[in-house]
Amino acid sequence: MKKLKTFIVRIARIKALKYALVSIIAVVLIGFVDDNSVWHHMQNKHKIGELEAEIAKYTDQNQRNLQQIRMLESNPKAIEKIARERYFMKADDEDIFVLSDDPKPQTPHETAE
């Protein structure tokens, strides 16, 4: 125990070591531990980049939707086209056939063949 105490006293007498130790502790606190650290700053920059990309995506989508709204307001044939394609609406004298690309499920006796 006496050797450890002597070692600590010798280290405490070296002034440059004190400043280096304080500097290292400050860099660690500022760089990694603090709420305003460099690490948190870099994470926030990354999040800002992701959010800006998302804003650009939604702005583009909004522009397309506004263009489609303008088209629908000016062209009644466009409304009819959307009603037929999306909602399977039809005129009274028409029949609608829905074609599917889904594979036909096999029955158990067909798989044995």
ZATI-456730 format. One record per residue (C-alpha): residue number from 1; residue in three letters; z, x, y. Coordinates in Angstrom, 1 decimal, m for minus. Example, Ala and Ser with C-alpha at 12.3 -4.5 7.8 and 13.67 -1.06 7.14 Angstrom:
k  r  w  u  v
1  ALA  7.8  12.3  m4.5
2  SER  7.1  13.7  m1.1
END
This chain:
k  r  w  u  v
1  MET  0.0  0.0  0.0
2  LYS  0.8  2.9  2.3
3  LYS  m2.7  4.4  1.7
4  LEU  m4.3  1.1  2.7
5  LYS  m2.2  0.9  5.9
6  THR  m3.2  4.4  6.8
7  PHE  m6.9  3.7  6.2
8  ILE  m6.7  0.6  8.4
9  VAL  m5.0  2.6  11.2
10  ARG  m7.7  5.3  11.0
11  ILE  m10.5  2.7  11.2
12  ALA  m8.8  0.9  14.1
13  ARG  m8.8  4.2  16.1
14  ILE  m12.6  4.5  15.9
15  LYS  m13.8  2.7  19.1
16  ALA  m17.4  2.5  18.1
17  LEU  m16.6  0.8  14.9
18  LYS  m14.7  m1.9  16.8
19  TYR  m17.7  m2.7  18.9
20  ALA  m20.0  m2.7  16.0
21  LEU  m17.8  m5.0  14.0
22  VAL  m17.5  m7.4  16.9
23  SER  m21.3  m7.2  17.5
24  ILE  m22.0  m8.0  13.8
25  ILE  m19.6  m11.0  13.8
26  ALA  m21.2  m12.3  17.0
27  VAL  m24.7  m12.0  15.6
28  VAL  m23.6  m13.8  12.4
29  LEU  m21.9  m16.6  14.4
30  ILE  m24.8  m17.1  16.9
31  GLY  m27.5  m16.6  14.3
32  PHE  m26.3  m18.8  11.4
33  VAL  m23.0  m20.6  11.9
34  ASP  m23.1  m22.2  15.3
35  ASP  m24.7  m25.7  15.9
36  ASN  m27.1  m24.0  18.4
37  SER  m27.9  m21.2  16.1
38  VAL  m31.3  m19.6  15.6
39  TRP  m31.4  m21.1  12.1
40  HIS  m30.9  m24.7  13.4
41  HIS  m33.4  m24.0  16.2
42  MET  m36.1  m23.0  13.7
43  GLN  m35.3  m26.1  11.6
44  ASN  m35.6  m28.3  14.7
45  LYS  m39.0  m26.7  15.6
46  HIS  m40.2  m27.5  12.1
47  LYS  m39.1  m31.1  12.4
48  ILE  m40.7  m31.4  15.8
49  GLY  m44.0  m30.2  14.3
50  GLU  m43.8  m32.8  11.5
51  LEU  m43.0  m35.6  13.9
52  GLU  m45.9  m34.6  16.2
53  ALA  m48.3  m34.8  13.2
54  GLU  m46.9  m38.2  12.4
55  ILE  m47.4  m39.3  16.0
56  ALA  m51.0  m38.2  15.8
57  LYS  m51.5  m40.0  12.6
58  TYR  m50.1  m43.3  13.9
59  THR  m52.0  m42.9  17.2
60  ASP  m55.3  m42.6  15.3
61  GLN  m54.4  m45.6  13.1
62  ASN  m53.5  m47.6  16.3
63  GLN  m56.9  m46.7  17.8
64  ARG  m58.7  m47.9  14.6
65  ASN  m56.8  m51.1  14.6
66  LEU  m57.5  m51.8  18.3
67  GLN  m61.2  m51.2  17.7
68  GLN  m61.1  m53.6  14.8
69  ILE  m59.3  m56.2  16.9
70  ARG  m62.0  m55.9  19.6
71  MET  m64.7  m56.3  17.0
72  LEU  m63.0  m59.4  15.5
73  GLU  m62.6  m60.9  19.0
74  SER  m66.3  m60.5  19.8
75  ASN  m68.0  m61.1  16.4
76  PRO  m67.1  m64.3  14.4
77  LYS  m69.2  m62.9  11.4
78  ALA  m66.6  m60.1  11.1
79  ILE  m63.8  m62.6  10.7
80  GLU  m65.8  m64.3  8.0
81  LYS  m66.4  m61.0  6.2
82  ILE  m62.8  m60.0  6.2
83  ALA  m61.7  m63.5  5.0
84  ARG  m64.2  m63.2  2.1
85  GLU  m63.4  m59.6  1.1
86  ARG  m59.6  m59.6  1.5
87  TYR  m58.5  m63.1  0.9
88  PHE  m61.2  m64.3  m1.4
89  MET  m62.0  m67.3  0.8
90  LYS  m65.2  m69.1  0.2
91  ALA  m67.4  m71.9  1.5
92  ASP  m67.4  m75.3  m0.3
93  ASP  m70.7  m74.7  m2.1
94  GLU  m69.9  m71.1  m3.3
95  ASP  m68.2  m69.6  m6.4
96  ILE  m66.4  m66.3  m6.4
97  PHE  m66.4  m63.9  m9.3
98  VAL  m63.8  m61.1  m9.1
99  LEU  m64.9  m58.0  m11.1
100  SER  m62.3  m55.5  m12.2
101  ASP  m62.5  m51.9  m13.2
102  ASP  m59.2  m52.1  m15.1
103  PRO  m59.5  m51.2  m18.9
104  LYS  m59.3  m54.2  m21.2
105  PRO  m56.0  m54.1  m23.2
106  GLN  m56.5  m53.8  m26.9
107  THR  m54.8  m56.2  m29.4
108  PRO  m53.0  m54.7  m32.4
109  HIS  m55.6  m55.7  m34.9
110  GLU  m58.4  m54.0  m32.9
111  THR  m56.7  m50.6  m33.0
112  ALA  m56.5  m50.6  m36.8
113  GLU  m60.2  m50.7  m37.2
END
